[in-house]
Amino acid sequence: MKQPCVYILASREYGTLYVGVTSDLIARLWQHRSGDVKGFTSRYRVYRLVRFEQFATMYEAIAREKQLKRWHRQWKINLIESENPQWVDLAPGFGLPPLPPP
């Protein structure tokens, strides 16, 4: 089932961060992890899902993504730690295999 969402990936705890938007989080995570999409996440090995927010419409998700991309790094870290203080990879909760330790 497709669901618009914004997600934050991290290379490791307090590592490189990536903010993205998608309508299919599981498929998008597979794309990042498989290296099918060359770019920032593959270059810096940013694969760990540390936060996501779901929305009713893609318009709302895109607006939130734009907002988060303008945020200072520390604000993003505070947002992640508000619900995921251990920076646990949330992707296995969606059936994806766990990543090896960084």
N, C-alpha and C positions, 0 to 999 in steps of 0.2 A: 504494500500500500504506500502510495506516495504522500508525503507530508512536508510542506515547506518548513525549512529550518535553517538556523545559523549555527555554525559549529566552530569550535576552537581546537586546533591541533597543537601539540607541543613536541619538540624533539626529546625532551626530558623535563624533569622538574626544574622550573625557572629557566628553561632553555629557550630556543627559538620558537616563536608563536606564529600561527597562521589562522586568519579568520576567513571563513568561506560561507557560501550559501548554496543550498541545493534543495531539490524537491524529493530526492531519494538518498537519504543519508547512507544507508548500507552500501548501495552501489558506488556512491562517491568515495566512501572509505576504501572499498576494494580498489578503485582506480588509483587513489593515492598510494596505497600499500604495495600494489603490484608494479608501480612505476610506469604504468601505461601512459600517464600524462606527465610529460617532461616539464620541468619548471622548478619553482621555488621549493615545493615540498620534497621533491626527489633530490634536489641539489643539497638541501640542508637536513635531509632525513627527518622530516616533520610528519610523523605518522600517528602519534598517540592522541586519541580523542579525550580531551579533558573537560569539555563542556559543550552542551548543545541546548538550543531553545527552539521549540516548535511554535508554528504560527498557523493561523487560519488561511492566510493568503500569501502568495509569493511576494506581492507588493509589500506586505508588512515585514516579511523576512529580509527583503532587499534593503528596506529602510533601516532595519536594525543592524544589518551587516555594515552599511555605510556609517552608522553611528559608532559602532565598535571600532571600525578601522581608523576613526579620527581620535579615539581615546589614547591617552598616554599608556605606556607599557604597564606601569604600576597599577593603573585602574583595571586593566585586563587581568593582571595577576590577582588583584583583590576579588574580582568577579569569579574567577576560577576557584579560588580558595574559599569563597563563601559557601559553596556546595561540594567542593572536591578538595579538601585541604591536603590530602595525601597525593594529589595529582595522579590518581589511579586511572589507567586506561579504561574508558567506558565501553570500548568497542566489543570486548568479549560478551558483554550483556546483550548484544545484538547478534551473537552467534559467530563473530569473527574470531580467528585464533589469536591468542595473546602474543604480544611482541616480546622478543628477548629483552633482557635488561639493557639500558643504554650504556 
